[in-house]
């Protein structure tokens, strides 16, 4: 797994470059310093409201505590950002005795829902749970096939129907199968839909209603798959899905491919919806439970290049191996020469002739 810190590399570099230039040209006592600070946070997609709030908190503390050193101000920023991320729920909804526990994954097209469903199945599978997948994206035959491929790779069962089937009926059948066959968890992949398409959102509501009829506590989780690269538009999506079906958490995908990792703070602060999982790559293991402490350190932590040291160690190691192999070969050549000389000196002469002169 790449890890959260590696996944935040682009965001960290963008923020670091802006703040490094800022520290070199402005005093922490100037208005320009704090305005530029806010702009740097907006650029990595904390959002205007969140960036201004965060800057205000840091500035107030810096003034009160008489802090002007860049490293100490950065430390205050980390503390205040962590405070925001910990202000709401940061863990999934509490487990219940009800089985199966139902998770519905929603989101717009291209947000990584199907891959997220597979990675989530893998996550719970590794915890020893018996997982069932349900392909309720019946609007795209390719989506059913894609989830089926993931199910085969993971060795988990999957409920599916043909293209164009009633998605709510598929969800109901999957729930019935999961309950009767003793599955611990049912993960439902839904069709991608624009948050502005009312009729599609109504179909999503229907899936939720059908599940509630089967089990009043279901779905136990409704997770929004969000592409980190869409930036502040992700907040608009989240608000729409939150109003339509309610959200218990966010899966933030593709955070390794963008400099907009600050959207995590905006989602938590402005919507009160916790980011539960973070996708940091394409591989099945490139997936992490969201950890506020690791996130803030990964976003704000300094980075030193290990490349020169790495190259030096490789060079030294190569030289040592070269010298060792060279000496070994020389010893082999010397031993071979001595052996051939020894064999020559004891070789018998041709038959019928004496080696001694007559």
N, C-alpha and C positions, 0 to 999 in steps of 0.2 A: 504494500500500500504506500502511495506517495506521501500521505500524511497531510494534515491540514496546513502546516506551515509551508510546505512546498506548493500546495495548491493555491496559497495566497500570495505567491511570489510576485505576480504582476501588480496586484494591488499594493503590496508592500513597497515595491520599487517606485510606483507612481507617487505614493504618499511620501516616501523617504526623499525623493528628488525634490519635490515641492518644499518640504519642510527644511531640508538641508540648505536650500537657497535662501529660504526665509530667515533662518537663524543667522546666516552670514551677513544679511543686509539690514535687518531691522532689530530694534530693541523691543524687549517684551513689554516695555512701558508705552510703546506707541500704538496708536489706533490702527495704523497700517499693518502692524504685526498680526493683530487679532483678526482683522478683515481678511488678510491673506490666508491666515490659518483656516478660517471658515471656508474660503474658496477651495482650499486644498482638500478639505473633507467632503465638500460637495462634489468635487471632481471624481472621487472614488465612490460616489453614489450613496452617501449617508442621507442625502436629501437636504433641502434647505432648512426645514424645521428642525430636523435632528442635528444637523451640523451647527446651527445657531445655538441650539440648546446645549450641546456638548461644549462648544467654545465658551459659552457663557459660564458654565459650571467651572471649567478649568481656569478661566480668567479670574473669577471670583476667588477661587482658592489660591491662585498665584498671588493675587493682591493681598489677601488676608495673611498668607504665610510668607509674604515677601520673597517669592521665588522668581528668579530671573534666568537661572542657568538652563540651557537647552535640554540637557539630559533630565533634569528634575521636572521641567514642564512636560516633557514627553512622558515621564512617569505619572504625572497627574492626569494626563490624557488617558493613559492606560487604565488607571484606577476608576475614572469617571465613566469610561466606556464599559468597563466590566460591571459597574454599578447599574447601568441601563440594562445590560443584557441579563443581569440577575434579578431585575425588578419584577419580572413575570415568570410564568412557568417555563422551565427549560428541559423538562423531562416529559415523556409520553404520559397519557392519562393512566391513572392507577390500574393495575391488573384486577380483573374480577374472576370469580369462579365460573362465570358463564363461558361455555365453549360451544362453538368456536368463537374466538375473538376476531371481529370483522374489521378490516382496514380497507377503506375505499380511497383510491388515488385519483385525484382530479387535476385538471390543468388544461392549458391551451395546446394546440398542435405544436410539436417541436420542442416541448419543454422537458422531454425525457421521461414521460410517465411510464412507458412500458419497461424501459431499462431499470427505472427506479423500482418498479414492482418486482422485477427479477432480483435486484440487489437486496431488497427488503426480505424477499423469500430466503435468500442465502443467509442473511443476517440472523433470522430466526431459526433457520435450519441448523446453523452452527451452535445455537443455544439448546439444541436437542428437541425442538418443537416439530410437530408433524404439520406441514404446510400444504395448503391447497390453493392453486391459482385459478382465477376466473377471468376469461377473456370477454369482457363486456364492451369492448370497442368493436361493435358489430358493423360500424360504418366503413371500416377498411379491412379488406381481406388480408392485406399485408400485416396489419397489426396482430391479427389472430395467429398468423404464421410466425411472426417474430416472437410472440410470447410463448408459442409452442416450442420453438427452438431453444429458448432459455429454459423452459420446463424440462426438456429432454437433457440438457446439459447439467442441470441441477439434480436431476433424478426426482423431481416432485410431480405430483399429479396436477391435472388441469381440466377444468370444465369449459367446454366450448360448444357453440352452435355455428350454423352457417352464416355467411355474409348476409346482412340485412335482417337478422333475427331481432326479436324484442330484447333489448339489453336488460330490462328489468326482469324478464322471465329467466334469462341466463343467470342473473344474480340470485334469484330465488332458488333455482335448481342447484346452484353451487352451494348455497347455504344449507339446503336440505341434505345434500350429499356430505357436506362437512360435518354436520351434526350427527347424521346416522352412522358415519364411518369413523367417528372419533378423532377428527382433526382438531389440532390446537388453534390453528389460525387460518383464516380465509383472507386472501389478498385479492382485491378486485381492481382490475385495470379498466378504466372507462375511456370513452371516446374523447379525443381532443376537441375542444369547442371554444370558439371565441366567447369571451365573457360578455360581448355585446349582443350575441344571438339569443334572444329570449326563448325561442322554441327549443333550442338545444339545452338550455339551462333547465327548462321544465322537464325534459327527459331525464336529466340528472337527478332532479328532485324526485322523480318517480322511482328511480332505483333506491333512493334512501327510504321512501315511504314503504316500498315492498319489503325491504329488510327489517324495518321497524315492526311491520305486521308479523313477521316471522319471529322476531325477538325484540321486545320493547327497548332493550339496551343497545341494539345495533343501529347503525354501525358504531363501533366503539371508538374508531378513529377515522377522521376524514383528513387526509394529507394532501396539501397542494404541492405539486411538482412545479418548481419555478426555475427558469433559466436565469442564472446570475447575470448573463450578458444583456438582458433587456433593461436593466437599470430600474429607474423609477417607474417605468410602465408595469413592473412587477407588483408595485403597491396597488395600482389600479386593478390588476387582475385579482389580487388577493382580496380586495374589498368586495368585488363582485361575487366571488365564490363564497366568501364569508357570509354575505347577505343571503345567498341562495340556499346553501346547504350547511353552513357552519363549518368552521375549520378548527381542528385540534392541533395542527402543526404544519410545518413547511419542510419540504425536501428541497434544498438548494442545489441544483445541478450545475455542472460545467463551470465551477468557480475557478478552476485551474486555467481556463482560457480567457479570462477577462481581468481587467483592472478595476472592476466594480464591486469588489467584495464587501464594500461598506453597506450594501443593501441589507445585510443581516441586521445591522443596528436599526435601520429604518423600519423594517418589518416588525421587529420586537417592540420598538418604542411607540410607533404610531398605530399599530393594530393590536398589540398585545398577544400576537400569535407567535409561539416559540418556533424557532428553527430547530428541528430535531435531528436531521441528518444532512450531511454535506457530501456531494459527489465531487471528487477531485481527480477524475480521470475516466477513461473508457473501460478499464478492466473491472472484473467482478469484485476485486478486492480494493479498488480505489473508492472507498466508501467509509465514512466515519460518522459516529455519533457526534453531534455538535457539542463542543465543550467551550464555554465562554472564556475560560482562562487561556486555553490553547489558542483560541481565535484571536484574542487581543494581543497575545505575545507574537503570534504569527503575523498579525497585521502591522504591529508597531515595532516589533523587535528588530534590532540592527542585524546586519548580516556581513560577515567577513568572508571573503573569497578563500576557499581552500585549494584553489587550482594550482597556485605556485608551489605549495607544499606537496600537493599530490604529484605534480610533474617531477619535483625534486626526488621524492621517494621512489617513483618509477625509474628515474634515471639511475639512481644509486643502486637499486635492486638489479637493474639490467646490467650495470657494470660489474657488480659482484658475481652475477650468474655467468657473465661472459668470461671473467677471469678464472672462475672456478672450472668452467667447461674447458677453457684453454689449457689450464694446468693439468686437468684430468686427461685431455687428449695427448698432451706432451708426455705424461707418464706412460700412457698406453703405447705411444710411438717408441719411447725409449725401451720399454720392456719388450716390445715386439722386435726391435733391432737386436737387442741382446739375445733373445731367443733364437733368431735366425742365425746370428753369429755362432752361437753354441751348437746349433744343429749342423752348420756347415763344417765346423772343426771336427766333428765326430762322424761325418758322413763316410761310409766305406767306399773304397775305390772300385773301379769296374771289375767284373768277374775275370779271373785268370791272370790278373796283374797285381803286383805288389806295390804298395805305396812306397816301399823302400827302394832307393836307387841301387841298381845292380853294381 
